[in-house]
């Protein structure tokens, strides 16, 4: 089994991220009250970039993957991991990091695989909507709803403060996926799991950011920096198919 590392828990980082987003959006309240959506868009562009420099802010899920065939032979060759409450099968050549998406770990480059890293986290049902219960009044009643709003948020579509919040969240919540101009976001259903996968295939690395929930409402995030470009979309979805909360297999 590969060496595991446990830096600062994702929950701490997530709460910090959400508080930052909340403060930023609160600062926009005055602007949106006394100006139109375009001025609000300009305000966000000045802090986070525009469609040209930060393409993810203008992308939405442009395809849906529904129960693709999963390669059982590939899964059989993966290593079994149990990390806290999470069970998963992963390629042996990757370093596995639990509960962190902190960029400093990519930059240290102290691992022999030169940045071939998989970051994992799991959160209990209601993690996001308990942080922001006010969204329940606006039809966002589950973590899947919350993630869906983040992944589908687009800078050009901002019309109100809630739209601005989710665009800001998208910019903060999505880890490094290389040159964003070639990134793509897909919605997927895989058995009892459903969520979103952001993929980017570049000349130097492949990137995958998977955010999904299971039938019990548990939230999972798998972020992969594939420095050796050994993974493709089918293999990553095969990995996702092996993810379970312990006792919920």
N, C-alpha and C positions, 0 to 999 in steps of 0.2 A: 504494500500500500504506500502511496506517495506521501511525502511529508505534508502536513497540514499546518496552517498558520491561522491565528485568531486575533487580528488587530481590532481596533475599536468597533464595537457592535454596530451593525447596520441601523438598528433602531435609533441609536444616538445620532448618527449622521442624518437619518431620514427626518427626525424631529427638527434638527437644526436646519435642514434644507427647507422644510415646510414653514418654519417660522420666518426664515428669510423671505420666502415667497409671499407669505402673508403680509409682512412689513412692506415689501415692494408694492404689492397690490393696494394696500391701505394708502400708500403715498400717491397712488394714481386716482384715488376716489375723487379728489378735488378736480383733477384734470377732466375726468370723464363726465363729471357733473356739469362743467361749464364749457365743454368743447365736444367736438364730434369724434367718432371712432378713428378717423384718420390721424388726428393729433395724438390720440392714445397709441396708435400703432407706431408713430414716429418716436414717441417717448420710449417704447420698448426697444425699438431698433437702435436707439442711441446707447442703450445699456447692454443689449444682448446680440445685436447684429441684425442684418436683414436676410432676405431670401438668397441673396448672392453669397454672402459670407457664412451664414448659418442655415444651410438648406433644410435641416430637420425642422426648423420652425415653420416651414411652409409645406412639409410633407404630411400626408395622412395615409392610412392603410389603403393601398391601391389594389389589393387582391385578398382572397380568402382561401385558406387551405383547410379542407375538411377531411379528416380521417384518412390521411395518406397511408399507403402500405408501409409498414415498418420492417426493416431488415432484421430478422431474428438472429441470423448468423453474426451480424455486426454487434448486436447487443451482447451475445454470448461471449464475445472477446473483450468486453469492457470490464474494468475493475469495479468491485462493489465497495461503496462507501456508506458509512453511517456517521453523519455529522449532527450531533445533537438530536433533534426530532426529525431530521431529514434523511431519507434513504435515496440513493441514486447510483447509477452506473456511469462511469466516466472513462475516457481514454487514459491509458497508463502514462503516456508521455507528457501529461499536463500537470503542473503544480496546482493544487487545490487550496483555495483560500476561503475560509468560512466567514460569512457576515461582514464583508467589506467590499466596497467599490472605490477605495481611496486611490487616487492616481499615483501617489508616491511609490506604491509597490510595483508599478510598471517601470518606473524610472530607475530603480536601484540596479536592475539587470544583474543580480547576483546569482540567479539560477542558471544551471547549465543549459536549459532549454531556451534561454534568451528571450523570455517574455511569453512563453506558451502557458497561459494561466487561465484558470476557470474560477470565477467568484460566485459564491452561492449564498442565498439567504432564504429564510422561511419566516413568515409572520402569521399569527393567529387570525382567524376571521374577524373582520371589522377593524383592522389596523388603521386603514386610511379614513374611513368614515367616522371612527371614534376621535380622530385628530381634528376633523372638520365636520361636526354633526350638523352644522347649519345647511350643508348641501342636501340633507335628507328632504328639506322643504322644497328643494328644486329638482326632485326626481332622481337624485343620485343615492341609491339605497344600499349599495354593496361595494366592496373593493373592486370588483370587476367593472362596475359603472364608473368608478373613479379613475381607474387605469385607462378605460376606454376614452374618457374625456381628455386625459393627458395625451394619449397617443394620436388622437384625431384632431387635436387643437392645431390651428393654423394662424399664423400672424395676419394674413390678409382677411381672415374671417372674423376678426375682433369687432364686436358690436357693443359690448358692455363689459363691466368689471369682471364678471365671472369668466368670460372668454379670455380676458387678459390674464387672470389668475392661472388658467390651465396652460396658456402659452408659456408663461414664466416657469411653471412647474415642468413643462416638457424640456425646456432648455437646461434646467438644473438637474432634473431627474435622470436624463439620458447620459450614460457614460461615454467615453471616447469611442467613436466608431470610425475613426480615420477621416478621409475626405468625404464630407457629408453629401457632396453633390452626386455621388454614386450610391448612396444608401437607399434602401427600400424598406418599407414597413408593411407587414402582412398580418392580417387577423388569422388566427388558427383555432380549430377544434380538433382535439386529439383524444378520443375516448371521452372520459369525464373531465378532461382539462380543456380550458379555453383561455385564450389570451392573445398576445401580440409578440411578434418577433421582428426586430430590426436587424437587417443584414447588410454587410458591406464587404465586397471582395475587391481588394486592392493588390497592387504589385508587391507590396511588402508584407501584408498581413490580411487575414480574414477576421471580421468582427461579427459577433452575434450578441444581441441583448434581448433576452426572453423574459417577459413579464406575464404571469398567468396564475389562475386559481384552479383549485380542484373542486370536486362536487361538494365538499364540506366547507368551502369558502376559504381554505388556507391559501395564502398568497406566497408565491415563489418567484425569485429572480435568479436567472442564470446569465452571467455576463462572461463571454469567452473572447479572449484575445489570442487568436490562433496565428502565432508568429511564423509557424512552419507551413501554414496553409494546407493542413491535412483534412480539414472538415469542410463539408458542404451542408446545404440546407437539410437534405434528407438525413444525414448523420446527426445533426443537431436535434432534429425532431425525434429521432430514435432515442437520443439521450433524454429529452424531455419526457418521453413515454415511460421512462424508468423511475421518474421522480415520484416519491410518495412521502407523506408524513408517517412516521412510524406508528403502526397500529391501524393505519387507514389504507393499506395496500389493496 
